[in-house]
Amino acid sequence: MTMQGFQAILPALIAFTTLISRADEPTPIDPSKWDAEIAAFAERDAKTPPPKGGLLFVGSSTIRMWDLETSWPGEEVLNNGFGGSTLPDAIHHFEALVATYEPRAVILYSGDNDLSRGRSVSQVTDDFKTFATLSQKTHSGVPVVILAIKPSVKRWSLWSRMAQVNEAVKALCEKTPGLFYADVATPMLGPDGGMPSANWFKKDGLHLSPKGYAEWTKVISGVLREAGVLK
């Protein structure tokens, strides 16, 4: 190819390379998009002051859609889940989501949306560490329970990366006093570690069914007893 020919196609090559690199980049995360939902939590709390010493659940739609009162009858529970959110969103809004309360335990589910938006295993792992560190510094001595990222029918292609994050978070919890790992993922897997059965989920193959929540409740309750939070 002549120099003139190369110069002629150079702009197209640059454009193509730019498109490829952008495709590999994670979808931008804008925590400010949740300002209205975070404000709604404050309005809720102003009308009904949250209990001290309750179980504080934080995270994405898996938390938001959970009927916590049914899962833990007789316990004071608070649902600060906001659907579609990521760990950077929870970290950005940490003051309003966690710091303002006086919980007996903090239970976190997130990471699912993060990986689906292209964030790396190391980024998501580091975000879990950041959230846990913030929580422990803010509420010294209060157990933090991190739920494993769930395998799902809809996002099965991401499972290998989810499993890597889960292993890293499990290791973090095992070496860090006050952090507890709730392995809600392993019981969901099919034979030989295959795709979970559809009955764990709603029709969308992503969000948990009543069966899914019931099974998760058993696992988490066991971890909360291990942490001395439940009898």
MODELLER restraints for C-alpha pairs under 7 A, 6 or more apart:
rsr = mdl.restraints
at = mdl.atoms
rsr.add(forms.Gaussian(group=physical.xy_distance, feature=features.Distance(at['CA:25:A'], at['CA:118:A']), mean=6.67, stdev=0.5))
rsr.add(forms.Gaussian(group=physical.xy_distance, feature=features.Distance(at['CA:26:A'], at['CA:117:A']), mean=5.58, stdev=0.5))
rsr.add(forms.Gaussian(group=physical.xy_distance, feature=features.Distance(at['CA:26:A'], at['CA:118:A']), mean=4.09, stdev=0.5))
rsr.add(forms.Gaussian(group=physical.xy_distance, feature=features.Distance(at['CA:26:A'], at['CA:119:A']), mean=5.37, stdev=0.5))
rsr.add(forms.Gaussian(group=physical.xy_distance, feature=features.Distance(at['CA:27:A'], at['CA:117:A']), mean=5.23, stdev=0.5))
rsr.add(forms.Gaussian(group=physical.xy_distance, feature=features.Distance(at['CA:27:A'], at['CA:118:A']), mean=6.31, stdev=0.5))
rsr.add(forms.Gaussian(group=physical.xy_distance, feature=features.Distance(at['CA:31:A'], at['CA:89:A']), mean=4.74, stdev=0.5))
rsr.add(forms.Gaussian(group=physical.xy_distance, feature=features.Distance(at['CA:31:A'], at['CA:92:A']), mean=6.52, stdev=0.5))
rsr.add(forms.Gaussian(group=physical.xy_distance, feature=features.Distance(at['CA:51:A'], at['CA:76:A']), mean=6.72, stdev=0.5))
rsr.add(forms.Gaussian(group=physical.xy_distance, feature=features.Distance(at['CA:52:A'], at['CA:102:A']), mean=5.20, stdev=0.5))
rsr.add(forms.Gaussian(group=physical.xy_distance, feature=features.Distance(at['CA:52:A'], at['CA:103:A']), mean=5.97, stdev=0.5))
rsr.add(forms.Gaussian(group=physical.xy_distance, feature=features.Distance(at['CA:53:A'], at['CA:102:A']), mean=5.87, stdev=0.5))
rsr.add(forms.Gaussian(group=physical.xy_distance, feature=features.Distance(at['CA:53:A'], at['CA:103:A']), mean=4.47, stdev=0.5))
rsr.add(forms.Gaussian(group=physical.xy_distance, feature=features.Distance(at['CA:53:A'], at['CA:104:A']), mean=4.35, stdev=0.5))
rsr.add(forms.Gaussian(group=physical.xy_distance, feature=features.Distance(at['CA:54:A'], at['CA:76:A']), mean=4.66, stdev=0.5))
rsr.add(forms.Gaussian(group=physical.xy_distance, feature=features.Distance(at['CA:54:A'], at['CA:77:A']), mean=5.36, stdev=0.5))
rsr.add(forms.Gaussian(group=physical.xy_distance, feature=features.Distance(at['CA:54:A'], at['CA:78:A']), mean=6.97, stdev=0.5))
rsr.add(forms.Gaussian(group=physical.xy_distance, feature=features.Distance(at['CA:54:A'], at['CA:103:A']), mean=4.89, stdev=0.5))
rsr.add(forms.Gaussian(group=physical.xy_distance, feature=features.Distance(at['CA:54:A'], at['CA:104:A']), mean=5.23, stdev=0.5))
rsr.add(forms.Gaussian(group=physical.xy_distance, feature=features.Distance(at['CA:55:A'], at['CA:76:A']), mean=6.19, stdev=0.5))
rsr.add(forms.Gaussian(group=physical.xy_distance, feature=features.Distance(at['CA:55:A'], at['CA:77:A']), mean=4.69, stdev=0.5))
rsr.add(forms.Gaussian(group=physical.xy_distance, feature=features.Distance(at['CA:55:A'], at['CA:78:A']), mean=6.20, stdev=0.5))
rsr.add(forms.Gaussian(group=physical.xy_distance, feature=features.Distance(at['CA:55:A'], at['CA:103:A']), mean=5.86, stdev=0.5))
rsr.add(forms.Gaussian(group=physical.xy_distance, feature=features.Distance(at['CA:55:A'], at['CA:104:A']), mean=5.72, stdev=0.5))
rsr.add(forms.Gaussian(group=physical.xy_distance, feature=features.Distance(at['CA:55:A'], at['CA:105:A']), mean=5.21, stdev=0.5))
rsr.add(forms.Gaussian(group=physical.xy_distance, feature=features.Distance(at['CA:55:A'], at['CA:106:A']), mean=6.29, stdev=0.5))
rsr.add(forms.Gaussian(group=physical.xy_distance, feature=features.Distance(at['CA:56:A'], at['CA:77:A']), mean=6.06, stdev=0.5))
rsr.add(forms.Gaussian(group=physical.xy_distance, feature=features.Distance(at['CA:56:A'], at['CA:78:A']), mean=4.98, stdev=0.5))
rsr.add(forms.Gaussian(group=physical.xy_distance, feature=features.Distance(at['CA:56:A'], at['CA:79:A']), mean=6.48, stdev=0.5))
rsr.add(forms.Gaussian(group=physical.xy_distance, feature=features.Distance(at['CA:56:A'], at['CA:103:A']), mean=5.93, stdev=0.5))
rsr.add(forms.Gaussian(group=physical.xy_distance, feature=features.Distance(at['CA:56:A'], at['CA:105:A']), mean=6.17, stdev=0.5))
rsr.add(forms.Gaussian(group=physical.xy_distance, feature=features.Distance(at['CA:56:A'], at['CA:106:A']), mean=4.90, stdev=0.5))
rsr.add(forms.Gaussian(group=physical.xy_distance, feature=features.Distance(at['CA:56:A'], at['CA:107:A']), mean=6.07, stdev=0.5))
rsr.add(forms.Gaussian(group=physical.xy_distance, feature=features.Distance(at['CA:57:A'], at['CA:63:A']), mean=6.80, stdev=0.5))
rsr.add(forms.Gaussian(group=physical.xy_distance, feature=features.Distance(at['CA:57:A'], at['CA:78:A']), mean=6.08, stdev=0.5))
rsr.add(forms.Gaussian(group=physical.xy_distance, feature=features.Distance(at['CA:57:A'], at['CA:79:A']), mean=5.17, stdev=0.5))
rsr.add(forms.Gaussian(group=physical.xy_distance, feature=features.Distance(at['CA:57:A'], at['CA:80:A']), mean=5.80, stdev=0.5))
rsr.add(forms.Gaussian(group=physical.xy_distance, feature=features.Distance(at['CA:57:A'], at['CA:81:A']), mean=6.85, stdev=0.5))
rsr.add(forms.Gaussian(group=physical.xy_distance, feature=features.Distance(at['CA:57:A'], at['CA:106:A']), mean=6.03, stdev=0.5))
rsr.add(forms.Gaussian(group=physical.xy_distance, feature=features.Distance(at['CA:57:A'], at['CA:107:A']), mean=4.76, stdev=0.5))
rsr.add(forms.Gaussian(group=physical.xy_distance, feature=features.Distance(at['CA:57:A'], at['CA:108:A']), mean=6.00, stdev=0.5))
rsr.add(forms.Gaussian(group=physical.xy_distance, feature=features.Distance(at['CA:58:A'], at['CA:79:A']), mean=6.62, stdev=0.5))
rsr.add(forms.Gaussian(group=physical.xy_distance, feature=features.Distance(at['CA:58:A'], at['CA:80:A']), mean=4.86, stdev=0.5))
rsr.add(forms.Gaussian(group=physical.xy_distance, feature=features.Distance(at['CA:58:A'], at['CA:81:A']), mean=4.97, stdev=0.5))
rsr.add(forms.Gaussian(group=physical.xy_distance, feature=features.Distance(at['CA:58:A'], at['CA:107:A']), mean=6.18, stdev=0.5))
rsr.add(forms.Gaussian(group=physical.xy_distance, feature=features.Distance(at['CA:58:A'], at['CA:108:A']), mean=4.97, stdev=0.5))
rsr.add(forms.Gaussian(group=physical.xy_distance, feature=features.Distance(at['CA:58:A'], at['CA:109:A']), mean=6.53, stdev=0.5))
rsr.add(forms.Gaussian(group=physical.xy_distance, feature=features.Distance(at['CA:59:A'], at['CA:80:A']), mean=6.90, stdev=0.5))
rsr.add(forms.Gaussian(group=physical.xy_distance, feature=features.Distance(at['CA:59:A'], at['CA:81:A']), mean=4.64, stdev=0.5))
rsr.add(forms.Gaussian(group=physical.xy_distance, feature=features.Distance(at['CA:59:A'], at['CA:82:A']), mean=6.38, stdev=0.5))
rsr.add(forms.Gaussian(group=physical.xy_distance, feature=features.Distance(at['CA:59:A'], at['CA:108:A']), mean=5.60, stdev=0.5))
rsr.add(forms.Gaussian(group=physical.xy_distance, feature=features.Distance(at['CA:59:A'], at['CA:109:A']), mean=4.83, stdev=0.5))
rsr.add(forms.Gaussian(group=physical.xy_distance, feature=features.Distance(at['CA:59:A'], at['CA:110:A']), mean=5.24, stdev=0.5))
rsr.add(forms.Gaussian(group=physical.xy_distance, feature=features.Distance(at['CA:60:A'], at['CA:81:A']), mean=5.23, stdev=0.5))
rsr.add(forms.Gaussian(group=physical.xy_distance, feature=features.Distance(at['CA:60:A'], at['CA:82:A']), mean=5.04, stdev=0.5))
rsr.add(forms.Gaussian(group=physical.xy_distance, feature=features.Distance(at['CA:60:A'], at['CA:83:A']), mean=4.64, stdev=0.5))
rsr.add(forms.Gaussian(group=physical.xy_distance, feature=features.Distance(at['CA:60:A'], at['CA:84:A']), mean=5.61, stdev=0.5))
rsr.add(forms.Gaussian(group=physical.xy_distance, feature=features.Distance(at['CA:60:A'], at['CA:85:A']), mean=4.98, stdev=0.5))
rsr.add(forms.Gaussian(group=physical.xy_distance, feature=features.Distance(at['CA:60:A'], at['CA:86:A']), mean=6.75, stdev=0.5))
rsr.add(forms.Gaussian(group=physical.xy_distance, feature=features.Distance(at['CA:60:A'], at['CA:109:A']), mean=6.61, stdev=0.5))
rsr.add(forms.Gaussian(group=physical.xy_distance, feature=features.Distance(at['CA:60:A'], at['CA:110:A']), mean=5.74, stdev=0.5))
rsr.add(forms.Gaussian(group=physical.xy_distance, feature=features.Distance(at['CA:61:A'], at['CA:81:A']), mean=6.21, stdev=0.5))
rsr.add(forms.Gaussian(group=physical.xy_distance, feature=features.Distance(at['CA:61:A'], at['CA:82:A']), mean=5.73, stdev=0.5))
rsr.add(forms.Gaussian(group=physical.xy_distance, feature=features.Distance(at['CA:61:A'], at['CA:83:A']), mean=3.67, stdev=0.5))
rsr.add(forms.Gaussian(group=physical.xy_distance, feature=features.Distance(at['CA:61:A'], at['CA:84:A']), mean=5.92, stdev=0.5))
rsr.add(forms.Gaussian(group=physical.xy_distance, feature=features.Distance(at['CA:62:A'], at['CA:207:A']), mean=6.36, stdev=0.5))
rsr.add(forms.Gaussian(group=physical.xy_distance, feature=features.Distance(at['CA:63:A'], at['CA:81:A']), mean=4.88, stdev=0.5))
rsr.add(forms.Gaussian(group=physical.xy_distance, feature=features.Distance(at['CA:63:A'], at['CA:109:A']), mean=6.78, stdev=0.5))
rsr.add(forms.Gaussian(group=physical.xy_distance, feature=features.Distance(at['CA:64:A'], at['CA:79:A']), mean=6.57, stdev=0.5))
rsr.add(forms.Gaussian(group=physical.xy_distance, feature=features.Distance(at['CA:64:A'], at['CA:80:A']), mean=6.87, stdev=0.5))
rsr.add(forms.Gaussian(group=physical.xy_distance, feature=features.Distance(at['CA:64:A'], at['CA:81:A']), mean=4.08, stdev=0.5))
rsr.add(forms.Gaussian(group=physical.xy_distance, feature=features.Distance(at['CA:64:A'], at['CA:82:A']), mean=5.52, stdev=0.5))
rsr.add(forms.Gaussian(group=physical.xy_distance, feature=features.Distance(at['CA:64:A'], at['CA:83:A']), mean=6.12, stdev=0.5))
rsr.add(forms.Gaussian(group=physical.xy_distance, feature=features.Distance(at['CA:68:A'], at['CA:77:A']), mean=6.64, stdev=0.5))
rsr.add(forms.Gaussian(group=physical.xy_distance, feature=features.Distance(at['CA:69:A'], at['CA:77:A']), mean=6.83, stdev=0.5))
rsr.add(forms.Gaussian(group=physical.xy_distance, feature=features.Distance(at['CA:71:A'], at['CA:217:A']), mean=6.20, stdev=0.5))
rsr.add(forms.Gaussian(group=physical.xy_distance, feature=features.Distance(at['CA:80:A'], at['CA:97:A']), mean=6.39, stdev=0.5))
rsr.add(forms.Gaussian(group=physical.xy_distance, feature=features.Distance(at['CA:84:A'], at['CA:113:A']), mean=6.54, stdev=0.5))
rsr.add(forms.Gaussian(group=physical.xy_distance, feature=features.Distance(at['CA:85:A'], at['CA:113:A']), mean=6.84, stdev=0.5))
rsr.add(forms.Gaussian(group=physical.xy_distance, feature=features.Distance(at['CA:86:A'], at['CA:110:A']), mean=6.20, stdev=0.5))
rsr.add(forms.Gaussian(group=physical.xy_distance, feature=features.Distance(at['CA:86:A'], at['CA:111:A']), mean=6.25, stdev=0.5))
rsr.add(forms.Gaussian(group=physical.xy_distance, feature=features.Distance(at['CA:86:A'], at['CA:113:A']), mean=5.85, stdev=0.5))
rsr.add(forms.Gaussian(group=physical.xy_distance, feature=features.Distance(at['CA:86:A'], at['CA:114:A']), mean=5.39, stdev=0.5))
rsr.add(forms.Gaussian(group=physical.xy_distance, feature=features.Distance(at['CA:87:A'], at['CA:110:A']), mean=6.09, stdev=0.5))
rsr.add(forms.Gaussian(group=physical.xy_distance, feature=features.Distance(at['CA:87:A'], at['CA:111:A']), mean=6.29, stdev=0.5))
rsr.add(forms.Gaussian(group=physical.xy_distance, feature=features.Distance(at['CA:87:A'], at['CA:127:A']), mean=6.13, stdev=0.5))
rsr.add(forms.Gaussian(group=physical.xy_distance, feature=features.Distance(at['CA:88:A'], at['CA:127:A']), mean=6.82, stdev=0.5))
rsr.add(forms.Gaussian(group=physical.xy_distance, feature=features.Distance(at['CA:91:A'], at['CA:131:A']), mean=5.98, stdev=0.5))
rsr.add(forms.Gaussian(group=physical.xy_distance, feature=features.Distance(at['CA:99:A'], at['CA:138:A']), mean=6.20, stdev=0.5))
rsr.add(forms.Gaussian(group=physical.xy_distance, feature=features.Distance(at['CA:104:A'], at['CA:142:A']), mean=6.02, stdev=0.5))
rsr.add(forms.Gaussian(group=physical.xy_distance, feature=features.Distance(at['CA:104:A'], at['CA:229:A']), mean=6.96, stdev=0.5))
rsr.add(forms.Gaussian(group=physical.xy_distance, feature=features.Distance(at['CA:105:A'], at['CA:142:A']), mean=5.52, stdev=0.5))
rsr.add(forms.Gaussian(group=physical.xy_distance, feature=features.Distance(at['CA:105:A'], at['CA:143:A']), mean=5.04, stdev=0.5))
rsr.add(forms.Gaussian(group=physical.xy_distance, feature=features.Distance(at['CA:105:A'], at['CA:144:A']), mean=5.95, stdev=0.5))
rsr.add(forms.Gaussian(group=physical.xy_distance, feature=features.Distance(at['CA:106:A'], at['CA:143:A']), mean=6.41, stdev=0.5))
rsr.add(forms.Gaussian(group=physical.xy_distance, feature=features.Distance(at['CA:106:A'], at['CA:144:A']), mean=4.82, stdev=0.5))
rsr.add(forms.Gaussian(group=physical.xy_distance, feature=features.Distance(at['CA:106:A'], at['CA:145:A']), mean=6.13, stdev=0.5))
rsr.add(forms.Gaussian(group=physical.xy_distance, feature=features.Distance(at['CA:107:A'], at['CA:144:A']), mean=5.95, stdev=0.5))
rsr.add(forms.Gaussian(group=physical.xy_distance, feature=features.Distance(at['CA:107:A'], at['CA:145:A']), mean=4.69, stdev=0.5))
rsr.add(forms.Gaussian(group=physical.xy_distance, feature=features.Distance(at['CA:107:A'], at['CA:146:A']), mean=6.05, stdev=0.5))
rsr.add(forms.Gaussian(group=physical.xy_distance, feature=features.Distance(at['CA:108:A'], at['CA:145:A']), mean=6.24, stdev=0.5))
rsr.add(forms.Gaussian(group=physical.xy_distance, feature=features.Distance(at['CA:108:A'], at['CA:146:A']), mean=5.03, stdev=0.5))
rsr.add(forms.Gaussian(group=physical.xy_distance, feature=features.Distance(at['CA:108:A'], at['CA:147:A']), mean=6.08, stdev=0.5))
rsr.add(forms.Gaussian(group=physical.xy_distance, feature=features.Distance(at['CA:109:A'], at['CA:146:A']), mean=6.40, stdev=0.5))
rsr.add(forms.Gaussian(group=physical.xy_distance, feature=features.Distance(at['CA:109:A'], at['CA:147:A']), mean=5.27, stdev=0.5))
rsr.add(forms.Gaussian(group=physical.xy_distance, feature=features.Distance(at['CA:110:A'], at['CA:149:A']), mean=6.84, stdev=0.5))
rsr.add(forms.Gaussian(group=physical.xy_distance, feature=features.Distance(at['CA:111:A'], at['CA:124:A']), mean=6.41, stdev=0.5))
rsr.add(forms.Gaussian(group=physical.xy_distance, feature=features.Distance(at['CA:111:A'], at['CA:149:A']), mean=6.20, stdev=0.5))
rsr.add(forms.Gaussian(group=physical.xy_distance, feature=features.Distance(at['CA:112:A'], at['CA:149:A']), mean=5.94, stdev=0.5))
rsr.add(forms.Gaussian(group=physical.xy_distance, feature=features.Distance(at['CA:114:A'], at['CA:124:A']), mean=6.90, stdev=0.5))
rsr.add(forms.Gaussian(group=physical.xy_distance, feature=features.Distance(at['CA:121:A'], at['CA:161:A']), mean=6.25, stdev=0.5))
rsr.add(forms.Gaussian(group=physical.xy_distance, feature=features.Distance(at['CA:121:A'], at['CA:164:A']), mean=6.85, stdev=0.5))
rsr.add(forms.Gaussian(group=physical.xy_distance, feature=features.Distance(at['CA:121:A'], at['CA:165:A']), mean=5.76, stdev=0.5))
rsr.add(forms.Gaussian(group=physical.xy_distance, feature=features.Distance(at['CA:125:A'], at['CA:165:A']), mean=5.73, stdev=0.5))
rsr.add(forms.Gaussian(group=physical.xy_distance, feature=features.Distance(at['CA:125:A'], at['CA:168:A']), mean=6.74, stdev=0.5))
rsr.add(forms.Gaussian(group=physical.xy_distance, feature=features.Distance(at['CA:125:A'], at['CA:169:A']), mean=6.63, stdev=0.5))
rsr.add(forms.Gaussian(group=physical.xy_distance, feature=features.Distance(at['CA:132:A'], at['CA:144:A']), mean=6.88, stdev=0.5))
rsr.add(forms.Gaussian(group=physical.xy_distance, feature=features.Distance(at['CA:136:A'], at['CA:142:A']), mean=6.86, stdev=0.5))
rsr.add(forms.Gaussian(group=physical.xy_distance, feature=features.Distance(at['CA:141:A'], at['CA:178:A']), mean=6.76, stdev=0.5))
rsr.add(forms.Gaussian(group=physical.xy_distance, feature=features.Distance(at['CA:142:A'], at['CA:178:A']), mean=6.97, stdev=0.5))
rsr.add(forms.Gaussian(group=physical.xy_distance, feature=features.Distance(at['CA:143:A'], at['CA:178:A']), mean=4.85, stdev=0.5))
rsr.add(forms.Gaussian(group=physical.xy_distance, feature=features.Distance(at['CA:143:A'], at['CA:179:A']), mean=6.00, stdev=0.5))
rsr.add(forms.Gaussian(group=physical.xy_distance, feature=features.Distance(at['CA:143:A'], at['CA:227:A']), mean=6.71, stdev=0.5))
rsr.add(forms.Gaussian(group=physical.xy_distance, feature=features.Distance(at['CA:144:A'], at['CA:178:A']), mean=6.29, stdev=0.5))
rsr.add(forms.Gaussian(group=physical.xy_distance, feature=features.Distance(at['CA:144:A'], at['CA:179:A']), mean=5.00, stdev=0.5))
rsr.add(forms.Gaussian(group=physical.xy_distance, feature=features.Distance(at['CA:144:A'], at['CA:180:A']), mean=6.11, stdev=0.5))
rsr.add(forms.Gaussian(group=physical.xy_distance, feature=features.Distance(at['CA:145:A'], at['CA:179:A']), mean=6.04, stdev=0.5))
rsr.add(forms.Gaussian(group=physical.xy_distance, feature=features.Distance(at['CA:145:A'], at['CA:180:A']), mean=4.66, stdev=0.5))
rsr.add(forms.Gaussian(group=physical.xy_distance, feature=features.Distance(at['CA:145:A'], at['CA:181:A']), mean=5.79, stdev=0.5))
rsr.add(forms.Gaussian(group=physical.xy_distance, feature=features.Distance(at['CA:145:A'], at['CA:182:A']), mean=6.64, stdev=0.5))
rsr.add(forms.Gaussian(group=physical.xy_distance, feature=features.Distance(at['CA:146:A'], at['CA:180:A']), mean=6.20, stdev=0.5))
rsr.add(forms.Gaussian(group=physical.xy_distance, feature=features.Distance(at['CA:146:A'], at['CA:181:A']), mean=5.11, stdev=0.5))
rsr.add(forms.Gaussian(group=physical.xy_distance, feature=features.Distance(at['CA:146:A'], at['CA:182:A']), mean=6.08, stdev=0.5))
rsr.add(forms.Gaussian(group=physical.xy_distance, feature=features.Distance(at['CA:147:A'], at['CA:181:A']), mean=6.05, stdev=0.5))
rsr.add(forms.Gaussian(group=physical.xy_distance, feature=features.Distance(at['CA:147:A'], at['CA:182:A']), mean=4.77, stdev=0.5))
rsr.add(forms.Gaussian(group=physical.xy_distance, feature=features.Distance(at['CA:147:A'], at['CA:183:A']), mean=6.35, stdev=0.5))
rsr.add(forms.Gaussian(group=physical.xy_distance, feature=features.Distance(at['CA:147:A'], at['CA:184:A']), mean=6.55, stdev=0.5))
rsr.add(forms.Gaussian(group=physical.xy_distance, feature=features.Distance(at['CA:148:A'], at['CA:166:A']), mean=5.59, stdev=0.5))
rsr.add(forms.Gaussian(group=physical.xy_distance, feature=features.Distance(at['CA:148:A'], at['CA:182:A']), mean=6.13, stdev=0.5))
rsr.add(forms.Gaussian(group=physical.xy_distance, feature=features.Distance(at['CA:148:A'], at['CA:183:A']), mean=5.32, stdev=0.5))
rsr.add(forms.Gaussian(group=physical.xy_distance, feature=features.Distance(at['CA:148:A'], at['CA:184:A']), mean=5.80, stdev=0.5))
rsr.add(forms.Gaussian(group=physical.xy_distance, feature=features.Distance(at['CA:148:A'], at['CA:185:A']), mean=5.83, stdev=0.5))
rsr.add(forms.Gaussian(group=physical.xy_distance, feature=features.Distance(at['CA:149:A'], at['CA:162:A']), mean=6.11, stdev=0.5))
rsr.add(forms.Gaussian(group=physical.xy_distance, feature=features.Distance(at['CA:149:A'], at['CA:166:A']), mean=6.48, stdev=0.5))
rsr.add(forms.Gaussian(group=physical.xy_distance, feature=features.Distance(at['CA:149:A'], at['CA:185:A']), mean=6.57, stdev=0.5))
rsr.add(forms.Gaussian(group=physical.xy_distance, feature=features.Distance(at['CA:150:A'], at['CA:184:A']), mean=6.91, stdev=0.5))
rsr.add(forms.Gaussian(group=physical.xy_distance, feature=features.Distance(at['CA:150:A'], at['CA:185:A']), mean=4.92, stdev=0.5))
rsr.add(forms.Gaussian(group=physical.xy_distance, feature=features.Distance(at['CA:151:A'], at['CA:159:A']), mean=5.82, stdev=0.5))
rsr.add(forms.Gaussian(group=physical.xy_distance, feature=features.Distance(at['CA:151:A'], at['CA:185:A']), mean=6.26, stdev=0.5))
rsr.add(forms.Gaussian(group=physical.xy_distance, feature=features.Distance(at['CA:151:A'], at['CA:196:A']), mean=6.93, stdev=0.5))
rsr.add(forms.Gaussian(group=physical.xy_distance, feature=features.Distance(at['CA:152:A'], at['CA:196:A']), mean=6.35, stdev=0.5))
rsr.add(forms.Gaussian(group=physical.xy_distance, feature=features.Distance(at['CA:152:A'], at['CA:205:A']), mean=6.35, stdev=0.5))
rsr.add(forms.Gaussian(group=physical.xy_distance, feature=features.Distance(at['CA:152:A'], at['CA:206:A']), mean=5.54, stdev=0.5))
rsr.add(forms.Gaussian(group=physical.xy_distance, feature=features.Distance(at['CA:153:A'], at['CA:195:A']), mean=6.55, stdev=0.5))
rsr.add(forms.Gaussian(group=physical.xy_distance, feature=features.Distance(at['CA:153:A'], at['CA:196:A']), mean=6.61, stdev=0.5))
rsr.add(forms.Gaussian(group=physical.xy_distance, feature=features.Distance(at['CA:153:A'], at['CA:198:A']), mean=6.99, stdev=0.5))
rsr.add(forms.Gaussian(group=physical.xy_distance, feature=features.Distance(at['CA:153:A'], at['CA:205:A']), mean=4.98, stdev=0.5))
rsr.add(forms.Gaussian(group=physical.xy_distance, feature=features.Distance(at['CA:153:A'], at['CA:206:A']), mean=6.38, stdev=0.5))
rsr.add(forms.Gaussian(group=physical.xy_distance, feature=features.Distance(at['CA:154:A'], at['CA:205:A']), mean=5.12, stdev=0.5))
rsr.add(forms.Gaussian(group=physical.xy_distance, feature=features.Distance(at['CA:154:A'], at['CA:206:A']), mean=5.53, stdev=0.5))
rsr.add(forms.Gaussian(group=physical.xy_distance, feature=features.Distance(at['CA:156:A'], at['CA:195:A']), mean=6.75, stdev=0.5))
rsr.add(forms.Gaussian(group=physical.xy_distance, feature=features.Distance(at['CA:170:A'], at['CA:181:A']), mean=5.62, stdev=0.5))
rsr.add(forms.Gaussian(group=physical.xy_distance, feature=features.Distance(at['CA:173:A'], at['CA:179:A']), mean=4.81, stdev=0.5))
rsr.add(forms.Gaussian(group=physical.xy_distance, feature=features.Distance(at['CA:173:A'], at['CA:180:A']), mean=5.28, stdev=0.5))
rsr.add(forms.Gaussian(group=physical.xy_distance, feature=features.Distance(at['CA:173:A'], at['CA:181:A']), mean=5.90, stdev=0.5))
rsr.add(forms.Gaussian(group=physical.xy_distance, feature=features.Distance(at['CA:182:A'], at['CA:219:A']), mean=6.68, stdev=0.5))
rsr.add(forms.Gaussian(group=physical.xy_distance, feature=features.Distance(at['CA:182:A'], at['CA:220:A']), mean=5.96, stdev=0.5))
rsr.add(forms.Gaussian(group=physical.xy_distance, feature=features.Distance(at['CA:182:A'], at['CA:223:A']), mean=6.27, stdev=0.5))
rsr.add(forms.Gaussian(group=physical.xy_distance, feature=features.Distance(at['CA:184:A'], at['CA:216:A']), mean=5.88, stdev=0.5))
rsr.add(forms.Gaussian(group=physical.xy_distance, feature=features.Distance(at['CA:184:A'], at['CA:219:A']), mean=6.39, stdev=0.5))
rsr.add(forms.Gaussian(group=physical.xy_distance, feature=features.Distance(at['CA:188:A'], at['CA:196:A']), mean=5.38, stdev=0.5))
rsr.add(forms.Gaussian(group=physical.xy_distance, feature=features.Distance(at['CA:189:A'], at['CA:195:A']), mean=5.73, stdev=0.5))
rsr.add(forms.Gaussian(group=physical.xy_distance, feature=features.Distance(at['CA:189:A'], at['CA:196:A']), mean=4.57, stdev=0.5))
rsr.add(forms.Gaussian(group=physical.xy_distance, feature=features.Distance(at['CA:190:A'], at['CA:196:A']), mean=4.84, stdev=0.5))
rsr.add(forms.Gaussian(group=physical.xy_distance, feature=features.Distance(at['CA:190:A'], at['CA:197:A']), mean=6.46, stdev=0.5))
rsr.add(forms.Gaussian(group=physical.xy_distance, feature=features.Distance(at['CA:198:A'], at['CA:205:A']), mean=6.52, stdev=0.5))
rsr.add(forms.Gaussian(group=physical.xy_distance, feature=features.Distance(at['CA:199:A'], at['CA:209:A']), mean=7.00, stdev=0.5))
rsr.add(forms.Gaussian(group=physical.xy_distance, feature=features.Distance(at['CA:200:A'], at['CA:208:A']), mean=5.88, stdev=0.5))
rsr.add(forms.Gaussian(group=physical.xy_distance, feature=features.Distance(at['CA:200:A'], at['CA:209:A']), mean=5.55, stdev=0.5))
rsr.add(forms.Gaussian(group=physical.xy_distance, feature=features.Distance(at['CA:200:A'], at['CA:211:A']), mean=6.07, stdev=0.5))
rsr.add(forms.Gaussian(group=physical.xy_distance, feature=features.Distance(at['CA:200:A'], at['CA:212:A']), mean=4.66, stdev=0.5))
rsr.add(forms.Gaussian(group=physical.xy_distance, feature=features.Distance(at['CA:201:A'], at['CA:207:A']), mean=5.44, stdev=0.5))
rsr.add(forms.Gaussian(group=physical.xy_distance, feature=features.Distance(at['CA:201:A'], at['CA:208:A']), mean=4.25, stdev=0.5))
rsr.add(forms.Gaussian(group=physical.xy_distance, feature=features.Distance(at['CA:201:A'], at['CA:209:A']), mean=4.40, stdev=0.5))
rsr.add(forms.Gaussian(group=physical.xy_distance, feature=features.Distance(at['CA:201:A'], at['CA:212:A']), mean=6.51, stdev=0.5))
rsr.add(forms.Gaussian(group=physical.xy_distance, feature=features.Distance(at['CA:202:A'], at['CA:208:A']), mean=5.76, stdev=0.5))
rsr.add(forms.Gaussian(group=physical.xy_distance, feature=features.Distance(at['CA:202:A'], at['CA:209:A']), mean=4.89, stdev=0.5))
rsr.add(forms.Gaussian(group=physical.xy_distance, feature=features.Distance(at['CA:224:A'], at['CA:230:A']), mean=5.55, stdev=0.5))
rsr.add(forms.Gaussian(group=physical.xy_distance, feature=features.Distance(at['CA:225:A'], at['CA:231:A']), mean=5.75, stdev=0.5))
